[in-house]
Amino acid sequence: MNEYQNLLNERQYVAVATKAQFVRIVAGAGSGKTRVLTYRIAYLIGEMGVYPENILAFAFTNKAAGEMKDRAIKLVPHAQAHLRLSTFHSFCARFLRSEIGILGFPSSFTIFDEDDQEKLLKNVAVELEYQKRDPIVKKAFSFIGGHKTEGHYPEDIILPDNAYPEQKECLKMFHLYEQRKTQQMALDFDDLLLRTIEIMERFPHIRTKWANRFLHILIDEFQDTNDVQYKLVKLFMRPETSLYVVGDPDQTIYTWRGANQNIILNFNKDFPLAETIILDRNYRSTQVILDTANRLISHNKKRVPKDLYTKNNLGEKVETEMSFSKDTEASWVVREIEKLKKTKIDFNYGQVAILYRSSYITLPFEKELERNKIPFQIFGGTKFFQRMEVKDVIAYFRLLYNPRDDISFERIINVPRRGIGDTSLATLKVEARRNDLSLYNYIRDIEKYDSELKTKAIVSLSSMVNSLEATRKKLDEKLEAYPSLLNQLVVELGYYDYLSKDDDGDDRLDNVKMLFDDIFNFAKKNPDAPFEEYLEYATLATSQDDINEGNYVSMMTIHVAKGLEFDYVFVIGLNEGVFPSNRSLEEEGYKGLEEERRLCYVAFTRAKKKLFASCNRSYSFVLSSDPIPSRFYKEAGLELPRDKGYNRYQRRDVFDIDDVYDDVIEVVNNTSFANNPPEDNFVDHWVVGDVAIHQKFGEGVVTKVIDDTIIEINFYEHGKKSILAKHFML
């Protein structure tokens, strides 16, 4: 038995040592897929004699790619300098730095993130005589993103004669968006893949050169690959190239942004000789948690059948809760966390995660955690690199490498304040465009032109540009470490002083200092890498890249939690309409339901030791109704508590969850008010159709009950009124 057989289970070893050219690993949650991928890379290098530079591996996030590369290097240390393991976007960015010149772009092109794209599109809207806040801007953003995800540029789109006027306007904005972006020598995220494909398709000698470099291509999270990425992979393949993919069709949760589940499901049709290996032994969760997840996902039809099992303990039962309101659901979660703290040895809050389908439901939970002084952190909100002060500093750095980047210039033109108003900016734009120059280059050479800008504005902007030019010269000389030079630039520009005068100055200063810590660490880990690579990393960072361990409860959407694990997981808001989402069901029908079920499966399988699942009966203004428990309870074989007291008039569950509705118990309040005169109307429960009499508005009929707190009454003489259900005049 060799070393690999000692370190892997039987199926993992088969997956690592296979000689098949095309391999599909269907890896269930917690089955050690990262271990298999990293050991596969090590096996290729150490046992099969493959050179590291002949291996190309893709991961879904920068964080996952970094962790996988670190693990692989520990197994084969000599491969560190040559192993390529990155996300699709990062790989394409590097490819384009080398090859994009053939399309007329400089290698110093800027990568626009979504915020930059939105700002550019708003500028385009203004050019076309719209306002930046007009609804057409949001529609055009979706129009452009949808078409580019499918691999289409505006010249590829032919609208029918009967197309809606808005579609025609969106296409016009798409054309101008691409034109202005190209003038700024910038690419957006979709361009990174599409321009790579364009070069590989149009220039056979470049395709041959790159395809010859790679004998083995490995892809993680293959279930979330989209058509464009799959096309890209095939362009880097020769007849003898091996393709090794790892994924789980049951965890496809990104179809809303282009992921095509059929790619992994039909892999053996694309490659008839492909070997499929199923990893179904779970190392993460208890059998109770796995049984719950298995029962749930078995209701999906589009999947590769498998049942996860474990040799871990059977584990504790899944705790369920149906609370009367959102607040009481939050209180239940906090009480359960406090129980864990009291009863579990070596407990810390970092072992706990609260997961949810949509961010809008978190407010009561945040309040309750704060009230009980439980530390928590919300992930998936504003990413570190999207914070205002971090974006400001990065914008300055981007101008050092691409002076045509008008979006970055506009961002920092008045940061710190330079007395540049909207009128001055509009004048600057007109003059720069008249001379076919970027804003930066026009200011740099403004002495050559007859400008209508005020002298004060010219002096202020010229001083900023001169500082950037001096820093660029020092960077080109490479005599000093770039982290120090960049920090000197920020000091010289007065940005630290500017932040110190802000009400939130301390926090914002700390964020900039954290940015420089990260830059120093990057330079230390990658001594030969140019700073442009760091800018790429900052632009392509995902929400997961911000997640670090700490003694706090983690709150995040399930999409952000993908790939993570926690000892104790609370899945909250398990109500019909919330989870599964009404929008998914309405827009995608059964396909949407299957995706929602996969998302719930992902949530359940994040738990290692214990799973909690909660919902509430509080009226939802989002759903415009009283919510009912999610169908996922019944599908997963979970019972809701029987000992809850609820209004006997509440409607029966349309999904017939017996434990909720068949045994509803009427609450009878026998409290004596002899010594405490009442201040309400003693009506505990209102139902639609009840006749109500108000001392001022007269008689009416109840038309809506909102959380037993507010009722809507249609008064015969005064129309509809919303009134407190306990109001003494009612």
N, C-alpha and C positions, 0 to 999 in steps of 0.2 A: 504493500500500500504506500503510495507516494504522499508527499507533504500536502498536496491539494485535497486528497481524499480524507486526510485527517482533519482538515479545516472546514470541510463542506459536508452537507448532507448528501445523500445519494443522488437526488435529482439535481441539486445545485452543481455537483461535480459533473454530471452528464452535460449540463448546460455550459459549464466552463470548458470542458475538454472536447466538445463535439468537433468533428472534422467537416461537418456539412458546410456548404458554401453559403446557403441562405438559411437563417435560423430565426424563428419567432419564439421568444420566451414569454409565455403568458404568466405573469408574476402577480399573484394575489397580494393584497395589502399586507405589509409586515412579513413578507416571505423572504426578505433578504436580497431584493433585486439589485440594490447598489453594491452589495457584497459580490454578487455574481458578475456584475459588469466590471468592477475593478479587478476581480480575480481573472476574468476573461482577458482583460488587457495584459495583466501580468503573465498569464499563461501563453498568450500569443508571443510575447517578448522572450520570456524565460524558457519555455518548453518547445515552442514552434519556430523560434529563431527569426521572428518578424522584427524588422527595425522599427523603433518607436516612431520615426518620421513617416512611416508607411501606414500609420494608424490615424484615423480621424474619428473622433467620438463627440457626440452631441448630447447635452443635457438641457433640461427645460428652463432652468434659472441659473444665473451667475453663481449663486450660493451653492447650488447642487453641483455645478461644474467644478467649482473650487474644491469642495469637499471630496468629490470623486477623484480629482487629480491628486490631491494630497494623499489619499489612501493608496492610489496606484503607485505613486512614487515611493511610498514606504516599502512596497513589495518589490519594486524594481528601481532602486535609487538612480542608477545610471541613465534612466530614461527621462530625467527631469527636463533637460534642455530641449528635447525634441518632441515630446508628447503633445499632441493637439487635442485639447478637450475643452469645449466651450459651448455656448448657446449658438443657435443658427445665426442670430443677428450679429453676435460678436465675431463669429467666423467670417461672415460676409463682409463685415466692416474691414477686417484685415485683408481679405481678398481684394476689396476695392481700393484700399490704400496702395496696393501693388499694381492693380490693373486698370483702374478707372480712367487713367489718362487717355486711353483709346477712345473714350466717349467725350473727351474734351473737358473733363473735370480735373482739378488739381488734387493731389493726394491729401491736401490739407482741408478737404471738404468738411463742413459742419454737419453733425447729425441733429436734426430737430426732434425733440420729444413732443408729446401731445400738446403741452402748453404752448410751445413754439408754433406748432402747426395751427393751433386755434388763433393765435395772435396774427399770424400771416393771413389766415383766411378772413379775419375781421378787417385787415387792411385791404384785402382784395374786395371785400364787400363795400367798403367806403369808396374805392375806385369806381365801382359799378353803381355808385350813388345810393347805396343802402346805408342804414345805420348799423353800427357794430352789434347792437342788441336785437336786431330784427330776427324773427324766427327763421328766415331763410338761411342764416349763418349756421344754425344748429343742423338744419336739414342738409345743407351742403356738406357739412363735416361728416355726417352719416353716409351720404351719397358717395363721397370720395373714399372714405374708409371701406365701405362695402365693396366697391368696385376694385380697389387696389388689393384687398384681401383675396379677391378672385383672380388677381393677376392682370387687371386691365388699367390702361392709361386712357386719358380722354379721347385720344385719336382712335382707340379701339372701340369706342362706344357709338353706336348708331341708334338714335332714338326713333321710335315709330312716328309717323305723321300726326297721330292723335295723342302724342305724349302730352302730359299735363304741363302747363306753363312753368310750374315750379321745377319740374325735371329739366326743362330746357335752361332755366336760370342756373340750376345746380351744375349742369354740364359746362355752362359758360364760366362759372366760378372755378370749376375744376381746371379748365384750360389755363385761366389766368393764374391760379394757384401754382400750377406746375411751372409756368413761365417765370413768375417772380421767385420761386424757390431755386430754379436753375440759375437765375441771375445772381443769386446770393451764394452760389456754389454750395448748396445745402441738399441733404437727402433726409427724408423722413424714414421711419422704421420700415415701412413697406418697401421703400426704394432699395434698402440694403439687400433684400432678397431679389427684387425684380431686376435691379441693374446687374446683379451677379448673374442671374439667369440670362439676361440679354447678352452679356459678354460671352458667356459660355455657348450660347446658341449661334451668335453672329460670327464668332471668331474661332474657327476649329483649332487653330494652332495653340490658342490659350487653353481651350478645353483639353486638348491632348496633353499639354504640359502639366496641368493640374490633376487630371484624372490618372496620369502615370505616377503621381506621388503616393496615391493611396491604394493599398491592397485590401485593407479592412476598414469598413465603415460601421460604427456602432451607434445606436440611437436609444436613448433613455426616454421614458414617458411617450412611447410611440403612439399610444392611443389618442394623444392630443395633437398629433401632426396634422397639418392642413395640406391641401392640394399643392399649393405653391412650394412648401417645404419638401414635399415628396418629389415633386418635379426637379427641384434643386439637387436632391440626393442622387437621383438617377443620372443627372448630367455629370456627376463626379465619378460615375461608375464605368468600368470597362467590362468586357465579357467575363474576365477572370476575377473581378472584385467580389469580395465577400461582404454580405450585408447581414448584420446581427442586430435584431431589434428586440427591445424589452418593453413590455407595457401590460396594461390590464384593461380590456374593453369595459369592465364594470366600473372603471374610474374615469371614463371619458366625460369631462365636465366643462369643456370649453367649446362646444359646437357653436355657441353664440358668437364666438369670434373666429370661426372658420374651421375648427377642428373637425376632421372627417373620420368618424368611427369605422367606416367601411374600409379604410386603408389597412388597419390592423386585422379586421375581420376577414378581409379578402386577400391577405398576404400570400396565402398558398395558391391563390388563383394567378396572381402576378408572377409568382415563382413556384411552379408546380413541384419542384424537387425540394421545396423548403421543409425543414424539420421543425415541428412544434413541440416544445417542452413546457409542461405546466408545473409551476411551483405553487403548491397549495398548503405547504406547512407554514404556519404563522408563528413568528417568534416574538410578537409584540403583545398580543391581547390574551385574555382568558377565553376559555371555551364558551362561557356564557355570552360574552360579547360577540364572539364569532358566530355562534348559533343565531343570535339576533340579526346580525348583518346578513348571514346566509339566507335566512327566511325572507328578509326584505328583498334582496336582489334577485331571488328566484322568480319574482313576478315579472322581471324583464324578459323579453323575447330575444332581443338582439344582443347576444353574448356568447362567449365560449363557456359552456357549463363547467362549473367547479364548485366545490365546497371547501372552504378553509377549515383546517383543523390545527390543533396545537398540542404540544406535550406539556404546556404550562398547567397551572392549577385550573380547576373548574371555574373558580372565581365567585365573586358576589353577584347577586341578582341585579338586574338593571333597575334603577330607581326611577319611577315615573311620578308625575305630578300634573294635576289639572287644577290650576288656581282660579279663584273667583275674578281676579283682576291682574293687570300687568304688574302693579305694585306688589301684590301678594306673591306672584310668581318670582319676582326679584328677591323678595324676602326669603322665600323657600330656598332659592339658590344660595343665598348668603348663609342661612342657617346650616345647610348641608356642608358648605365650605368650613364653617366653624366646627362642625362635628368632626370633619376630617382632621382639622388641626388638633383637636383634643384627643382623638382616638388612634391616629396613625403615627407610628414611630418615625422619626426623622422627616416629618412632614415639612414642606415649605411651599409657599404660594406658587412658586415656579412650576410645580407639578400639576397645576390646574389650568384648564382652558375653558372659556365660554365661547361656544361656536353658534353662529346664526346664519340664516339664509340671506337676510337683508339688514343693512346697517341701521335703518330707521327705527328698529325695535329696541335699541340698546339703552336709551336714556334712563328708564326706571332702574336698570341694573347698574348703570354708572352711579346714579344717585345713592342706591342702597349700599354699594361697595364703599363709597366715600363716607356715608353716614356711619358705617361700622369700621372705618379706618382700615380697610383692607386694601393694600396696594395693588394697583392694576395698571395695565398698559394696553392701549388699543392699537392694533396693527391693521394695515391696509387702508389707513386714512392718508394723510399727507406724508408722502415718503420723504426721507431725509433730504435727498437731492432735489426735492420739489419745494423745500421751504424757502421763503422769500429771500432771506439773506444769503443762503447757499446758492440760489439761482443767480443772484446779483453777482457774486464773486465769480461763479463759473462763467457768466456772460463776459466779464472782463477777460478771463483766461481764453475764451473762445476767440475773442477779437485778436488776440496775439497770434493766432494761427490762421485765422480767416477774416481779413479786414473787410470782406464783402458781406459779412453777416449782419444785415440791417436789423434783424429781429433782436439780436444781442445788443446792438448799439442803441436801439430804441429803449430797451429795458434799462440801461444804465445812464442814459443821457442826462438824467436829473437825479442820479443817485451816486454820491451825495448831491444835495441840492445845488444847482448851478444857475438858477433863475431862468431855466428854459421852459417856457409855457407852450401851450398847444399851438399858438400862432407862430412862434419861432420854429417849432418842429415842422409845421406844415410848410413854412417857407424853405426850410432846409431840404425837405423831401422834394419839393418842386425844383429847386436849384440843382440838387444832386442828379435827379432824373434827367433834367435838361442837358446835363453834361455827361450823361451815361456813366455815372460813378456811384459807388456805394456811399452811404452817409459818412462812414469813417474816412474813406479815401478823399472825399470832397473836402472834409474839414482839414485833413492833412495837407492838402494842396490849395487851400482856400485863397491864399494870397494871389493865385493866378487868375482869380475870377472876381467879377464885380458883384458882390453879395449884398443883399438887402438886410441881412442879419445885423442886429445891433452889435456894436463894438464889444460890449461887455460879454455877450453870448459867444462871440468869436474867440475872445481871449480865454474864456472859461473852457470852452470845448477844445481849443488848441492845446491848452495846458494838459488836459486829460490825454489827448492823443499823443502828445510829446512824451508823456510818462510811459505810455504803452509802447511807443517806438523805441525808447531807450531800453525798456525791459526786453523787448524782442531781440534787440541787438546783443544784449548780454546772454540771452538764452542761446542765440546762434553761436556765440563764442565758446559756450560750454566750459567756461572757466570756473563757474560757481555752481553749486547744487541748485537745481531748479526750485525745490521747496522754499529755500531761503529767499531767492529772487522774487518769487511770487508773493511771499509774505511782505517783503519790502515794498512791492508795488501796492498792495492793499493799504499799507501804512501811508505811503506817499499820496495816494488818492484821497486820504482822509476818511476812509470808510469806517475804520474802527471808531474814530471820534464821532462820526455821524450816528453810529449805532448806540454809542454810550449816552446820547441825549434822548434816546427813545424810551418810552415808558416801560417797554419790555426789553430794554437794552441788554440786561445781563444774560437773559436766555438766548437772545439773538447773537450776542458776542460768543457765548459758549458754543453755539452751533457752528460759527465760523472757525473757532479754535478746533472743534471736533473735525471739521473739514480738513484743516491743515494736519491734524494728527493722522488722518487717513492718507493724506498725500505723502507724508513722511514715511508711513508704513509701506505704502505702495512702492516708493523709491527704494526703500530698504530691501523689500522682497524681490523687486524687479530692477536691479541696478542697470541693466542694459536697455530697459524699455523707455521709449520717449514719453514725454508727458501727454502727448496726444492720446496714448493708450488709456491713460487715466481718465481723460475727458470722455472717451468712448464708454468706459466702464460706468462713469457717473450718469451718462445719458441713458444707458441701457439697463440701469439697475431696476429691479422689480421690488414689489412690496415685501417679499420674503427676505430680500437682502438686508432689510432693516431689523430683522428679528434676531435678538440675542437672548441668551439665558439670563435670568435675574430672579430675585425673590419677589415676584409679583404675579398676579393672575393675568393670563393673556386673554384678550378679547379680540376676536377676528371673524371675518366671514369664512365660510367653509372653503371657498375658493383659495383664500390666502393660506388656510391650514393644510392644503394638499401637500403631502410629503412629510408633514410634521407628526409628532406623537407626544402624548401627555399621559401621566398616570391617571388623572381624573378629568373626564370630559363632560361638560354640561352642554347639551344641545337644546337651545331654548326656542320658544316661538313655534313649536310644532303644531301649527294650526292650518286647517285648510285655507287656501288663498294666500297664506304666507309661505308655507312649506308643505306641499308643493305650491309654487308661485302661480297665482291666477294668470299672470302675464304669459308665463311659459305654456300653460295649458291652452290659453286662448290663441296664442300665435302659432304654436307647434303641435297642438293636439297630443296624440299618443306619443309622438317622438319627444315632445316636451315633458310629458309625464315620465318617460323612461330616463330622461336626463335628470329630472328632479330626484328620481329614486336613486340614481347613481350618486348624486350629490349627497343624499342622506346616508348612503352606504359609506361614502368617504368620511362623513362626519363620525359615524359610529365606529369606524375602524381606526380613528385617531386615538382611541382610548386603550390604555394598557391594563389598568387594574379595575377601574369601575366606570360605568357609563350612567349618566343621568339624562332623562328626556322630559321636558316640561312644555306645557301649553297653558293658555288661560281662556277665560270666558268673557273677558272685558270687551265692550263694544269697540269696534275698530272703525275710525273715520276713514282709514285707507281702504278697507273692504266695504264700508257703508253697511255693516251688518254685525250681528253677534257671531263671533267665530266659533267653530266647532273643532274638535281634535282632528289632527291630520290622519288621513287613511294609512299613513306609514306605521302608526301604532299597531293597528290590526295586522297589517302585512308582515310586520316584524315579530308578531306573536307577543306583543307587550300589553299588559293589562294596566288600566288606569285605576287609581284608588277607589274603593267602594264607599269609603266613609265620609265622602264629601256631601255637605248639605247644599242643595241647589233648588232653585225655583221649580216647582213641579210643573209649571207651564212651559218650561223651556222645550223647544222642539226636539224630536228624536233625531239621533245621528243618522244622516243619510247613508252612512257606511255601516250602520248597525253595529257599533261597538258596544256590546252588551253592558260592559262594566261601567260605561258612562251614563247611558240613558235608560236602560231597563230597570236599574236599581236606584234611580234618583230618589233621595230622601228629602222630604219636606222639613224645613227648619221651622221649629215653633219657638218663639221667643216668649218665655213666661215671666220675664223680668217685671217686677212691681215698680210702678212709678208713684206710689203713694207719697213718698217724701221728696220726689223730684218731679215737679210739674212738667209735662211734656212741652217741647218747643217745636214739634213737627206734627204731621197729620196722621201718624200711626199706620200709614199704608206701607207695608213692607215690599209688596210686589205689584207692579203694574204690568199689564199685558196689552198688546194691540187689540183694540176693539172695546176696551173698558170705557164706560161713560164717566167723565170727570166733570166736577162742578167747581168752578173757581169763584171766589167772592167778588171779583171785579169783572172777569171776562165771561162769566156765566157758564153755560153748559157746552160740552164738546166731547169729541171722541178721540181716544189715544191712537195715534197713527205710527208712533215709533217709540221704542224704549232703548235708551242709550245707557248701558251699563248699570241699570237700576238706579242711576244717579240723576239723569236728566230724561225727561219724557217730552215728546212732541205731541201737542194736542191741537186738533182742528176745531176751534170754537165756532159755533154756529153764527155768532154775530161779529167776531173779531178775527176770524181766520186762524192760520197756524201760528202757534207760539211754542217756544222751547222753555220749559219751566223745570225747576228743581223738583224732583219726584217727592221730596219730603216737605215741600213748602207748606207753611201752616195755613195759607189761604186756599189751599187745594183740598 
